[in-house]
């Protein structure tokens, strides 16, 4: 990477992409509208992201709370499904920014995990995908994507299964292991049983 490109990478604005396109079939109701502390998960996620980005954007279909009606919304990329459709859609819409991507089913995400993600950026890094246990299983749905990662995502969309985990095969995709106290931020909640467990953990934290 040239010095000029490195400088551009440091000053490129960071926007947030909140993914709300899932069907929530295992939960039985839209996860992004689940309540927590007087707000929906989507409102909580937008509030957590806002201090770290120039703009919060919603990607995907579905009802949203009135409080978020002023946020930009981007429909999924046509011909694709899953998170890749949402991430590619926002990258095509705003090709000159980098993206903090967060799924809507991470109610335990902490602001500190976003700060940590942004601190992992460096010249030549096209994405930061956390590797929670250093075992090679990357977490693409609370991660940072540089605009230069779009070419990799377009290739994945055009060839083979449209799975974000295929990014691990490419040069410039940076793996990083978050501190132990932040790893719960990547704990997704997909079922009523997992929802009950998440609520129980928060109750314990509130007591202490």
Backbone torsions as a table, in degrees:
resi	resn	phi	psi	omega
1	UNK	NA	133.0	179.1
2	UNK	-73.9	163.2	177.7
3	UNK	-60.1	-39.3	179.4
4	UNK	-61.9	-44.6	179.5
5	UNK	-65.0	-36.9	178.1
6	UNK	-63.1	-42.0	178.4
7	UNK	-63.6	-41.4	178.6
8	UNK	-61.9	-39.2	179.2
9	UNK	-63.2	-33.2	-178.9
10	UNK	-74.7	-30.9	-175.2
11	UNK	-99.3	-6.1	180.0
12	UNK	-60.5	129.8	-177.4
13	UNK	-65.1	150.8	177.8
14	UNK	-106.6	124.7	173.3
15	UNK	-113.7	162.6	178.6
16	UNK	-109.1	140.3	174.8
17	UNK	-117.8	112.0	175.9
18	UNK	-97.7	118.1	-175.6
19	UNK	-88.2	120.8	-179.2
20	UNK	-127.7	19.7	-171.5
21	UNK	-87.3	-3.6	-176.4
22	UNK	-69.8	157.4	-178.8
23	UNK	-84.1	-14.9	179.0
24	UNK	54.7	37.9	-175.5
25	UNK	-66.1	-35.2	-179.4
26	UNK	-74.8	-30.3	177.9
27	UNK	-78.4	-31.6	179.6
28	UNK	89.3	-0.6	176.9
29	UNK	-160.3	159.3	-176.1
30	UNK	-59.9	121.0	-176.4
31	UNK	-66.2	-35.4	-175.6
32	UNK	-67.9	-13.4	179.0
33	UNK	-102.4	4.5	178.0
34	UNK	-64.5	141.3	-177.6
35	UNK	-85.0	148.6	173.9
36	UNK	-158.7	117.0	178.3
37	UNK	60.7	36.2	178.3
38	UNK	82.8	3.1	177.8
39	UNK	-132.0	166.1	172.2
40	UNK	-83.9	162.7	176.0
41	UNK	-57.4	-37.8	-178.2
42	UNK	-66.0	-42.9	178.0
43	UNK	-63.3	-41.2	179.5
44	UNK	-63.4	-43.5	-179.7
45	UNK	-63.8	-43.0	179.1
46	UNK	-61.9	-39.4	179.2
47	UNK	-67.5	-38.1	179.1
48	UNK	-66.4	-39.4	-176.8
49	UNK	-75.8	-34.0	-167.3
50	UNK	-52.6	-41.8	-177.4
51	UNK	-67.7	-13.7	-173.3
52	UNK	-103.4	-5.3	-171.7
53	UNK	-135.1	162.2	176.5
54	UNK	-80.2	-24.3	-177.5
55	UNK	-158.0	135.0	171.3
56	UNK	-97.0	132.0	-177.9
57	UNK	-126.3	141.4	176.4
58	UNK	-99.8	132.8	-179.6
59	UNK	-121.2	119.9	179.0
60	UNK	120.4	172.6	-177.5
61	UNK	-95.4	172.7	176.7
62	UNK	119.9	161.1	178.4
63	UNK	-68.0	148.8	176.2
64	UNK	-132.0	156.3	177.9
65	UNK	-64.5	147.9	179.0
66	UNK	-55.8	-30.4	-177.5
67	UNK	-64.1	-20.2	-177.8
68	UNK	-105.9	10.7	-175.7
69	UNK	-62.7	-23.1	-178.8
70	UNK	-83.9	-5.4	180.0
71	UNK	-78.2	145.9	174.7
72	UNK	-62.4	143.8	176.0
73	UNK	-125.4	136.4	-177.3
74	UNK	-124.3	123.4	178.0
75	UNK	-70.4	154.3	179.4
76	UNK	-57.6	150.3	176.0
77	UNK	-61.3	133.0	-177.6
78	UNK	-64.9	144.8	176.7
79	UNK	82.4	1.1	-179.8
80	UNK	-124.5	163.0	177.3
81	UNK	-137.3	163.7	176.7
82	UNK	79.0	-173.2	-176.6
83	UNK	-58.8	-32.9	179.7
84	UNK	-57.7	-37.4	-179.8
85	UNK	-63.1	-37.8	179.9
86	UNK	-74.4	-42.8	-177.5
87	UNK	-68.5	-43.5	178.2
88	UNK	-63.7	-35.9	-179.2
89	UNK	-60.8	-45.7	-178.1
90	UNK	-72.6	-31.3	179.4
91	UNK	-70.3	-34.9	175.2
92	UNK	-70.3	-34.7	-177.7
93	UNK	-71.0	-41.5	179.9
94	UNK	-129.6	82.8	-171.8
95	UNK	-75.9	-9.0	-175.4
96	UNK	-103.9	11.7	178.3
97	UNK	-118.9	163.1	170.5
98	UNK	-101.9	165.2	-167.9
99	UNK	-131.5	129.2	161.7
100	UNK	-89.5	116.4	-176.8
101	UNK	-104.3	133.4	177.2
102	UNK	-138.7	130.4	172.2
103	UNK	-75.3	159.8	-175.3
104	UNK	-83.1	-3.6	-174.7
105	UNK	-108.4	37.6	179.4
106	UNK	-122.6	68.3	-173.4
107	UNK	-68.4	-13.3	-178.6
108	UNK	-98.5	8.9	-179.4
109	UNK	-63.0	130.6	-177.2
110	UNK	-103.4	147.8	175.3
111	UNK	-54.7	-34.4	-177.7
112	UNK	-62.8	-28.1	179.7
113	UNK	-71.0	-31.9	176.7
114	UNK	-69.9	-42.2	176.7
115	UNK	-60.4	-43.4	179.3
116	UNK	-61.8	-44.4	179.8
117	UNK	-57.7	-47.3	-177.6
118	UNK	-67.0	-29.1	178.5
119	UNK	-71.4	-17.1	-179.5
120	UNK	-82.2	-9.4	-179.0
121	UNK	-66.2	144.4	176.1
122	UNK	-158.0	161.2	179.7
123	UNK	-54.8	135.8	-179.6
124	UNK	88.1	-5.9	-179.1
125	UNK	-90.2	118.6	-176.9
126	UNK	-92.6	-17.4	176.2
127	UNK	-164.3	152.1	171.7
128	UNK	-116.5	111.5	180.0
129	UNK	-114.9	115.7	-178.3
130	UNK	-64.5	142.5	174.2
131	UNK	-118.6	95.9	-165.8
132	UNK	-61.4	-40.7	-175.8
133	UNK	-117.8	16.9	-179.0
134	UNK	59.5	25.5	-179.6
135	UNK	-99.9	1.6	177.0
136	UNK	96.4	-4.9	178.2
137	UNK	-89.6	106.4	-174.0
138	UNK	-87.7	153.8	-177.1
139	UNK	-111.6	97.6	-174.3
140	UNK	-87.4	-4.2	-172.2
141	UNK	-106.9	8.6	160.8
142	UNK	-144.0	86.9	-167.6
143	UNK	-155.7	169.8	177.8
144	UNK	-113.9	136.9	-179.6
145	UNK	-127.0	121.6	172.2
146	UNK	-74.8	158.3	178.1
147	UNK	-60.0	-28.6	179.6
148	UNK	-67.6	-14.5	178.1
149	UNK	-75.1	-15.0	-177.8
150	UNK	-57.1	-40.5	-179.0
151	UNK	-59.9	-38.4	177.7
152	UNK	-65.5	-42.6	-179.6
153	UNK	-67.2	-36.5	176.5
154	UNK	-63.3	-40.4	177.9
155	UNK	-62.8	-42.8	179.4
156	UNK	-63.8	-40.6	179.6
157	UNK	-64.8	-31.7	-174.5
158	UNK	-88.9	-13.1	-174.4
159	UNK	-142.2	121.4	173.5
160	UNK	77.8	-169.0	-177.4
161	UNK	-66.2	135.7	-177.1
162	UNK	-80.3	65.6	-176.0
163	UNK	-111.5	129.1	-178.9
164	UNK	-62.7	-26.5	-179.3
165	UNK	-63.8	-16.3	176.5
166	UNK	-67.7	-13.9	175.9
167	UNK	-59.4	-27.5	-177.9
168	UNK	-60.6	-18.9	-178.3
169	UNK	-78.6	-10.3	-167.4
170	UNK	-106.5	147.1	176.1
171	UNK	-69.7	143.6	178.8
172	UNK	92.2	-6.4	174.8
173	UNK	-89.9	112.2	-170.7
174	UNK	-92.0	129.3	175.2
175	UNK	-97.0	140.3	178.8
176	UNK	-146.5	142.3	-179.4
177	UNK	-101.8	115.6	-178.0
178	UNK	-70.6	156.7	174.9
179	UNK	-57.6	151.2	-174.7
180	UNK	-56.2	-38.0	-175.6
181	UNK	-71.4	-10.4	180.0
182	UNK	-103.5	-9.0	-170.6
183	UNK	-65.5	-24.7	177.0
184	UNK	-63.9	-17.5	178.4
185	UNK	-63.2	-24.1	-178.8
186	UNK	-95.5	11.4	-179.1
187	UNK	-82.6	107.5	-179.0
188	UNK	-87.7	158.7	-175.3
189	UNK	-125.2	114.5	-173.7
190	UNK	-118.2	-18.0	-173.4
191	UNK	-129.9	162.1	175.5
192	UNK	-57.7	-33.7	179.3
193	UNK	-66.7	-43.1	177.7
194	UNK	-67.4	-32.9	176.8
195	UNK	-63.5	-44.4	179.2
196	UNK	-63.7	-39.5	178.8
197	UNK	-65.8	-39.1	178.7
198	UNK	-64.2	-43.3	178.4
199	UNK	-63.2	-39.0	179.0
200	UNK	-64.2	-39.6	178.0
201	UNK	-63.0	-41.1	-179.9
202	UNK	-67.1	-35.6	177.6
203	UNK	-62.3	-41.4	178.4
204	UNK	-64.1	-42.7	179.3
205	UNK	-63.4	-38.4	-179.5
206	UNK	-66.5	-34.8	179.3
207	UNK	-65.8	-38.2	-177.1
208	UNK	-88.3	NA	NA
